[in-house]
Amino acid sequence: MLFCERCALVPSQTLGPHGDACIEMHHRAMAIADRPSGTSASMRL
């Protein structure tokens, strides 16, 4: 089971079936849903 080591969030339980795909973003200062239209986000590997 995937979980956040910082806050113990289990994304699939909290955010639904696609929550695991969002684990990298849940501690960001501004949620993607709150960003102005036309902005983009990317993951750095």
CHARMM-style PDB file with segment names, atoms N, HN, CA, C and O in Angstrom:
ATOM      1  N   MET     1       0.851  -1.181   0.000  1.00  0.00      PROA
ATOM      2  CA  MET     1       0.000   0.000   0.000  1.00  0.00      PROA
ATOM      3  C   MET     1       0.895   1.242   0.000  1.00  0.00      PROA
ATOM      4  O   MET     1       1.821   1.358   0.803  1.00  0.00      PROA
ATOM      5  N   LEU     2       0.601   2.158  -0.909  1.00  0.00      PROA
ATOM      6  HN  LEU     2      -0.151   2.064  -1.562  1.00  0.00      PROA
ATOM      7  CA  LEU     2       1.339   3.407  -1.020  1.00  0.00      PROA
ATOM      8  C   LEU     2       0.827   4.382   0.034  1.00  0.00      PROA
ATOM      9  O   LEU     2      -0.381   4.537   0.211  1.00  0.00      PROA
ATOM     10  N   PHE     3       1.767   5.048   0.742  1.00  0.00      PROA
ATOM     11  HN  PHE     3       2.749   4.921   0.597  1.00  0.00      PROA
ATOM     12  CA  PHE     3       1.376   6.063   1.716  1.00  0.00      PROA
ATOM     13  C   PHE     3       2.450   7.129   1.775  1.00  0.00      PROA
ATOM     14  O   PHE     3       3.588   6.897   1.367  1.00  0.00      PROA
ATOM     15  N   CYS     4       2.094   8.292   2.280  1.00  0.00      PROA
ATOM     16  HN  CYS     4       1.170   8.481   2.612  1.00  0.00      PROA
ATOM     17  CA  CYS     4       3.018   9.404   2.422  1.00  0.00      PROA
ATOM     18  C   CYS     4       3.796   9.247   3.731  1.00  0.00      PROA
ATOM     19  O   CYS     4       3.200   9.111   4.799  1.00  0.00      PROA
ATOM     20  N   GLU     5       5.112   9.266   3.643  1.00  0.00      PROA
ATOM     21  HN  GLU     5       5.597   9.377   2.775  1.00  0.00      PROA
ATOM     22  CA  GLU     5       5.939   9.141   4.840  1.00  0.00      PROA
ATOM     23  C   GLU     5       5.880  10.393   5.707  1.00  0.00      PROA
ATOM     24  O   GLU     5       6.208  10.335   6.893  1.00  0.00      PROA
ATOM     25  N   ARG     6       5.475  11.505   5.147  1.00  0.00      PROA
ATOM     26  HN  ARG     6       5.209  11.552   4.184  1.00  0.00      PROA
ATOM     27  CA  ARG     6       5.397  12.763   5.892  1.00  0.00      PROA
ATOM     28  C   ARG     6       4.125  12.866   6.729  1.00  0.00      PROA
ATOM     29  O   ARG     6       4.180  13.275   7.889  1.00  0.00      PROA
ATOM     30  N   CYS     7       2.981  12.499   6.152  1.00  0.00      PROA
ATOM     31  HN  CYS     7       2.936  12.167   5.209  1.00  0.00      PROA
ATOM     32  CA  CYS     7       1.708  12.700   6.853  1.00  0.00      PROA
ATOM     33  C   CYS     7       0.880  11.426   7.002  1.00  0.00      PROA
ATOM     34  O   CYS     7      -0.202  11.453   7.589  1.00  0.00      PROA
ATOM     35  N   ALA     8       1.382  10.313   6.474  1.00  0.00      PROA
ATOM     36  HN  ALA     8       2.260  10.291   5.997  1.00  0.00      PROA
ATOM     37  CA  ALA     8       0.712   9.004   6.544  1.00  0.00      PROA
ATOM     38  C   ALA     8      -0.562   8.916   5.696  1.00  0.00      PROA
ATOM     39  O   ALA     8      -1.358   7.994   5.874  1.00  0.00      PROA
ATOM     40  N   LEU     9      -0.759   9.854   4.788  1.00  0.00      PROA
ATOM     41  HN  LEU     9      -0.113  10.604   4.643  1.00  0.00      PROA
ATOM     42  CA  LEU     9      -1.897   9.806   3.872  1.00  0.00      PROA
ATOM     43  C   LEU     9      -1.818   8.548   3.023  1.00  0.00      PROA
ATOM     44  O   LEU     9      -0.756   8.220   2.492  1.00  0.00      PROA
ATOM     45  N   VAL    10      -2.926   7.849   2.893  1.00  0.00      PROA
ATOM     46  HN  VAL    10      -3.789   8.116   3.324  1.00  0.00      PROA
ATOM     47  CA  VAL    10      -3.053   6.720   1.966  1.00  0.00      PROA
ATOM     48  C   VAL    10      -3.896   7.252   0.813  1.00  0.00      PROA
ATOM     49  O   VAL    10      -5.121   7.310   0.915  1.00  0.00      PROA
ATOM     50  N   PRO    11      -3.244   7.642  -0.286  1.00  0.00      PROA
ATOM     51  CA  PRO    11      -3.957   8.359  -1.340  1.00  0.00      PROA
ATOM     52  C   PRO    11      -5.126   7.606  -1.956  1.00  0.00      PROA
ATOM     53  O   PRO    11      -6.137   8.221  -2.296  1.00  0.00      PROA
ATOM     54  N   SER    12      -5.016   6.307  -2.107  1.00  0.00      PROA
ATOM     55  HN  SER    12      -4.195   5.808  -1.831  1.00  0.00      PROA
ATOM     56  CA  SER    12      -6.124   5.569  -2.715  1.00  0.00      PROA
ATOM     57  C   SER    12      -7.353   5.540  -1.815  1.00  0.00      PROA
ATOM     58  O   SER    12      -8.474   5.404  -2.305  1.00  0.00      PROA
ATOM     59  N   GLN    13      -7.160   5.664  -0.522  1.00  0.00      PROA
ATOM     60  HN  GLN    13      -6.249   5.774  -0.124  1.00  0.00      PROA
ATOM     61  CA  GLN    13      -8.295   5.698   0.407  1.00  0.00      PROA
ATOM     62  C   GLN    13      -8.882   7.095   0.522  1.00  0.00      PROA
ATOM     63  O   GLN    13     -10.097   7.259   0.635  1.00  0.00      PROA
ATOM     64  N   THR    14      -8.017   8.098   0.493  1.00  0.00      PROA
ATOM     65  HN  THR    14      -7.031   7.964   0.401  1.00  0.00      PROA
ATOM     66  CA  THR    14      -8.460   9.479   0.686  1.00  0.00      PROA
ATOM     67  C   THR    14      -8.916  10.144  -0.605  1.00  0.00      PROA
ATOM     68  O   THR    14      -9.911  10.868  -0.617  1.00  0.00      PROA
ATOM     69  N   LEU    15      -8.189   9.899  -1.693  1.00  0.00      PROA
ATOM     70  HN  LEU    15      -7.380   9.310  -1.684  1.00  0.00      PROA
ATOM     71  CA  LEU    15      -8.443  10.600  -2.949  1.00  0.00      PROA
ATOM     72  C   LEU    15      -9.154   9.755  -4.001  1.00  0.00      PROA
ATOM     73  O   LEU    15      -9.420  10.239  -5.101  1.00  0.00      PROA
ATOM     74  N   GLY    16      -9.460   8.517  -3.684  1.00  0.00      PROA
ATOM     75  HN  GLY    16      -9.244   8.123  -2.790  1.00  0.00      PROA
ATOM     76  CA  GLY    16     -10.175   7.659  -4.609  1.00  0.00      PROA
ATOM     77  C   GLY    16      -9.249   6.759  -5.404  1.00  0.00      PROA
ATOM     78  O   GLY    16      -8.053   6.683  -5.122  1.00  0.00      PROA
ATOM     79  N   PRO    17      -9.803   6.076  -6.399  1.00  0.00      PROA
ATOM     80  CA  PRO    17      -9.050   5.054  -7.120  1.00  0.00      PROA
ATOM     81  C   PRO    17      -7.831   5.575  -7.885  1.00  0.00      PROA
ATOM     82  O   PRO    17      -6.926   4.797  -8.188  1.00  0.00      PROA
ATOM     83  N   HSD    18      -7.788   6.846  -8.198  1.00  0.00      PROA
ATOM     84  HN  HSD    18      -8.523   7.478  -7.952  1.00  0.00      PROA
ATOM     85  CA  HSD    18      -6.647   7.416  -8.921  1.00  0.00      PROA
ATOM     86  C   HSD    18      -5.744   8.226  -7.990  1.00  0.00      PROA
ATOM     87  O   HSD    18      -4.857   8.945  -8.453  1.00  0.00      PROA
ATOM     88  N   GLY    19      -5.966   8.112  -6.703  1.00  0.00      PROA
ATOM     89  HN  GLY    19      -6.686   7.529  -6.328  1.00  0.00      PROA
ATOM     90  CA  GLY    19      -5.198   8.886  -5.726  1.00  0.00      PROA
ATOM     91  C   GLY    19      -3.711   8.619  -5.745  1.00  0.00      PROA
ATOM     92  O   GLY    19      -2.919   9.525  -5.486  1.00  0.00      PROA
ATOM     93  N   ASP    20      -3.307   7.384  -6.049  1.00  0.00      PROA
ATOM     94  HN  ASP    20      -3.950   6.647  -6.260  1.00  0.00      PROA
ATOM     95  CA  ASP    20      -1.878   7.070  -6.072  1.00  0.00      PROA
ATOM     96  C   ASP    20      -1.124   7.923  -7.086  1.00  0.00      PROA
ATOM     97  O   ASP    20       0.062   8.196  -6.901  1.00  0.00      PROA
ATOM     98  N   ALA    21      -1.791   8.344  -8.144  1.00  0.00      PROA
ATOM     99  HN  ALA    21      -2.754   8.123  -8.294  1.00  0.00      PROA
ATOM    100  CA  ALA    21      -1.156   9.182  -9.157  1.00  0.00      PROA
ATOM    101  C   ALA    21      -0.923  10.606  -8.667  1.00  0.00      PROA
ATOM    102  O   ALA    21      -0.170  11.353  -9.292  1.00  0.00      PROA
ATOM    103  N   CYS    22      -1.552  10.995  -7.564  1.00  0.00      PROA
ATOM    104  HN  CYS    22      -2.163  10.388  -7.056  1.00  0.00      PROA
ATOM    105  CA  CYS    22      -1.467  12.364  -7.047  1.00  0.00      PROA
ATOM    106  C   CYS    22      -0.558  12.499  -5.835  1.00  0.00      PROA
ATOM    107  O   CYS    22      -0.418  13.599  -5.301  1.00  0.00      PROA
ATOM    108  N   ILE    23       0.057  11.428  -5.392  1.00  0.00      PROA
ATOM    109  HN  ILE    23      -0.056  10.534  -5.826  1.00  0.00      PROA
ATOM    110  CA  ILE    23       0.812  11.454  -4.149  1.00  0.00      PROA
ATOM    111  C   ILE    23       1.939  12.493  -4.169  1.00  0.00      PROA
ATOM    112  O   ILE    23       2.226  13.100  -3.137  1.00  0.00      PROA
ATOM    113  N   GLU    24       2.577  12.708  -5.312  1.00  0.00      PROA
ATOM    114  HN  GLU    24       2.345  12.215  -6.151  1.00  0.00      PROA
ATOM    115  CA  GLU    24       3.692  13.650  -5.368  1.00  0.00      PROA
ATOM    116  C   GLU    24       3.254  15.090  -5.172  1.00  0.00      PROA
ATOM    117  O   GLU    24       4.066  15.936  -4.796  1.00  0.00      PROA
ATOM    118  N   MET    25       1.996  15.378  -5.417  1.00  0.00      PROA
ATOM    119  HN  MET    25       1.337  14.691  -5.722  1.00  0.00      PROA
ATOM    120  CA  MET    25       1.524  16.759  -5.425  1.00  0.00      PROA
ATOM    121  C   MET    25       0.770  17.187  -4.174  1.00  0.00      PROA
ATOM    122  O   MET    25       0.455  18.371  -4.057  1.00  0.00      PROA
ATOM    123  N   HSD    26       0.468  16.324  -3.256  1.00  0.00      PROA
ATOM    124  HN  HSD    26       0.723  15.362  -3.352  1.00  0.00      PROA
ATOM    125  CA  HSD    26      -0.461  16.694  -2.200  1.00  0.00      PROA
ATOM    126  C   HSD    26       0.117  17.596  -1.126  1.00  0.00      PROA
ATOM    127  O   HSD    26      -0.644  18.079  -0.289  1.00  0.00      PROA
ATOM    128  N   HSD    27       1.422  17.851  -1.100  1.00  0.00      PROA
ATOM    129  HN  HSD    27       2.040  17.458  -1.781  1.00  0.00      PROA
ATOM    130  CA  HSD    27       2.005  18.798  -0.148  1.00  0.00      PROA
ATOM    131  C   HSD    27       2.429  20.103  -0.816  1.00  0.00      PROA
ATOM    132  O   HSD    27       3.075  20.933  -0.177  1.00  0.00      PROA
ATOM    133  N   ARG    28       2.089  20.297  -2.052  1.00  0.00      PROA
ATOM    134  HN  ARG    28       1.564  19.622  -2.571  1.00  0.00      PROA
ATOM    135  CA  ARG    28       2.450  21.533  -2.755  1.00  0.00      PROA
ATOM    136  C   ARG    28       1.706  22.720  -2.139  1.00  0.00      PROA
ATOM    137  O   ARG    28       0.637  22.556  -1.551  1.00  0.00      PROA
ATOM    138  N   ALA    29       2.279  23.901  -2.278  1.00  0.00      PROA
ATOM    139  HN  ALA    29       3.148  24.034  -2.755  1.00  0.00      PROA
ATOM    140  CA  ALA    29       1.700  25.106  -1.686  1.00  0.00      PROA
ATOM    141  C   ALA    29       0.339  25.450  -2.287  1.00  0.00      PROA
ATOM    142  O   ALA    29      -0.542  25.939  -1.580  1.00  0.00      PROA
ATOM    143  N   MET    30       0.162  25.201  -3.571  1.00  0.00      PROA
ATOM    144  HN  MET    30       0.878  24.803  -4.145  1.00  0.00      PROA
ATOM    145  CA  MET    30      -1.105  25.510  -4.226  1.00  0.00      PROA
ATOM    146  C   MET    30      -1.594  24.269  -4.946  1.00  0.00      PROA
ATOM    147  O   MET    30      -0.883  23.711  -5.782  1.00  0.00      PROA
ATOM    148  N   ALA    31      -2.780  23.843  -4.635  1.00  0.00      PROA
ATOM    149  HN  ALA    31      -3.357  24.296  -3.956  1.00  0.00      PROA
ATOM    150  CA  ALA    31      -3.348  22.670  -5.290  1.00  0.00      PROA
ATOM    151  C   ALA    31      -3.529  22.933  -6.776  1.00  0.00      PROA
ATOM    152  O   ALA    31      -3.823  24.060  -7.176  1.00  0.00      PROA
ATOM    153  N   ILE    32      -3.361  21.931  -7.578  1.00  0.00      PROA
ATOM    154  HN  ILE    32      -3.123  21.015  -7.253  1.00  0.00      PROA
ATOM    155  CA  ILE    32      -3.525  22.083  -9.027  1.00  0.00      PROA
ATOM    156  C   ILE    32      -4.910  22.613  -9.362  1.00  0.00      PROA
ATOM    157  O   ILE    32      -5.055  23.440 -10.262  1.00  0.00      PROA
ATOM    158  N   ALA    33      -5.925  22.148  -8.650  1.00  0.00      PROA
ATOM    159  HN  ALA    33      -5.806  21.476  -7.919  1.00  0.00      PROA
ATOM    160  CA  ALA    33      -7.293  22.603  -8.915  1.00  0.00      PROA
ATOM    161  C   ALA    33      -7.469  24.092  -8.638  1.00  0.00      PROA
ATOM    162  O   ALA    33      -8.377  24.714  -9.190  1.00  0.00      PROA
ATOM    163  N   ASP    34      -6.619  24.676  -7.793  1.00  0.00      PROA
ATOM    164  HN  ASP    34      -5.881  24.171  -7.345  1.00  0.00      PROA
ATOM    165  CA  ASP    34      -6.723  26.088  -7.449  1.00  0.00      PROA
ATOM    166  C   ASP    34      -5.862  26.989  -8.326  1.00  0.00      PROA
ATOM    167  O   ASP    34      -5.905  28.212  -8.186  1.00  0.00      PROA
ATOM    168  N   ARG    35      -5.091  26.406  -9.217  1.00  0.00      PROA
ATOM    169  HN  ARG    35      -5.057  25.413  -9.331  1.00  0.00      PROA
ATOM    170  CA  ARG    35      -4.217  27.210 -10.077  1.00  0.00      PROA
ATOM    171  C   ARG    35      -5.035  27.891 -11.177  1.00  0.00      PROA
ATOM    172  O   ARG    35      -6.069  27.369 -11.595  1.00  0.00      PROA
ATOM    173  N   PRO    36      -4.579  29.044 -11.641  1.00  0.00      PROA
ATOM    174  CA  PRO    36      -5.298  29.743 -12.704  1.00  0.00      PROA
ATOM    175  C   PRO    36      -5.356  28.901 -13.976  1.00  0.00      PROA
ATOM    176  O   PRO    36      -4.462  28.099 -14.246  1.00  0.00      PROA
ATOM    177  N   SER    37      -6.398  29.089 -14.734  1.00  0.00      PROA
ATOM    178  HN  SER    37      -7.124  29.740 -14.515  1.00  0.00      PROA
ATOM    179  CA  SER    37      -6.570  28.371 -16.000  1.00  0.00      PROA
ATOM    180  C   SER    37      -5.380  28.638 -16.919  1.00  0.00      PROA
ATOM    181  O   SER    37      -4.902  29.768 -17.017  1.00  0.00      PROA
ATOM    182  N   GLY    38      -4.917  27.609 -17.575  1.00  0.00      PROA
ATOM    183  HN  GLY    38      -5.305  26.691 -17.495  1.00  0.00      PROA
ATOM    184  CA  GLY    38      -3.812  27.768 -18.518  1.00  0.00      PROA
ATOM    185  C   GLY    38      -2.449  27.455 -17.928  1.00  0.00      PROA
ATOM    186  O   GLY    38      -1.476  27.362 -18.676  1.00  0.00      PROA
ATOM    187  N   THR    39      -2.339  27.289 -16.610  1.00  0.00      PROA
ATOM    188  HN  THR    39      -3.129  27.365 -16.002  1.00  0.00      PROA
ATOM    189  CA  THR    39      -1.057  26.925 -16.023  1.00  0.00      PROA
ATOM    190  C   THR    39      -0.846  25.427 -16.137  1.00  0.00      PROA
ATOM    191  O   THR    39      -1.803  24.673 -16.316  1.00  0.00      PROA
ATOM    192  N   SER    40       0.379  25.002 -16.036  1.00  0.00      PROA
ATOM    193  HN  SER    40       1.156  25.614 -15.891  1.00  0.00      PROA
ATOM    194  CA  SER    40       0.670  23.574 -16.154  1.00  0.00      PROA
ATOM    195  C   SER    40       1.508  23.108 -14.963  1.00  0.00      PROA
ATOM    196  O   SER    40       2.082  23.914 -14.231  1.00  0.00      PROA
ATOM    197  N   ALA    41       1.561  21.828 -14.797  1.00  0.00      PROA
ATOM    198  HN  ALA    41       1.094  21.173 -15.391  1.00  0.00      PROA
ATOM    199  CA  ALA    41       2.358  21.211 -13.738  1.00  0.00      PROA
ATOM    200  C   ALA    41       3.125  20.054 -14.343  1.00  0.00      PROA
ATOM    201  O   ALA    41       2.671  19.429 -15.302  1.00  0.00      PROA
ATOM    202  N   SER    42       4.280  19.773 -13.785  1.00  0.00      PROA
ATOM    203  HN  SER    42       4.649  20.280 -13.006  1.00  0.00      PROA
ATOM    204  CA  SER    42       5.049  18.625 -14.241  1.00  0.00      PROA
ATOM    205  C   SER    42       5.752  17.994 -13.048  1.00  0.00      PROA
ATOM    206  O   SER    42       5.974  18.635 -12.021  1.00  0.00      PROA
ATOM    207  N   MET    43       6.091  16.736 -13.209  1.00  0.00      PROA
ATOM    208  HN  MET    43       5.910  16.215 -14.043  1.00  0.00      PROA
ATOM    209  CA  MET    43       6.831  16.050 -12.163  1.00  0.00      PROA
ATOM    210  C   MET    43       8.281  15.961 -12.593  1.00  0.00      PROA
ATOM    211  O   MET    43       8.576  15.594 -13.730  1.00  0.00      PROA
ATOM    212  N   ARG    44       9.181  16.293 -11.692  1.00  0.00      PROA
ATOM    213  HN  ARG    44       8.941  16.591 -10.768  1.00  0.00      PROA
ATOM    214  CA  ARG    44      10.605  16.157 -11.967  1.00  0.00      PROA
ATOM    215  C   ARG    44      11.061  14.819 -11.440  1.00  0.00      PROA
ATOM    216  O   ARG    44      10.839  14.501 -10.271  1.00  0.00      PROA
ATOM    217  N   LEU    45      11.685  14.046 -12.271  1.00  0.00      PROA
ATOM    218  HN  LEU    45      11.865  14.304 -13.220  1.00  0.00      PROA
ATOM    219  CA  LEU    45      12.181  12.729 -11.867  1.00  0.00      PROA
ATOM    220  C   LEU    45      13.657  12.773 -11.611  1.00  0.00      PROA
ATOM    221  OT1 LEU    45      14.254  11.754 -11.260  1.00  0.00      PROA
TER     222      LEU     45
END
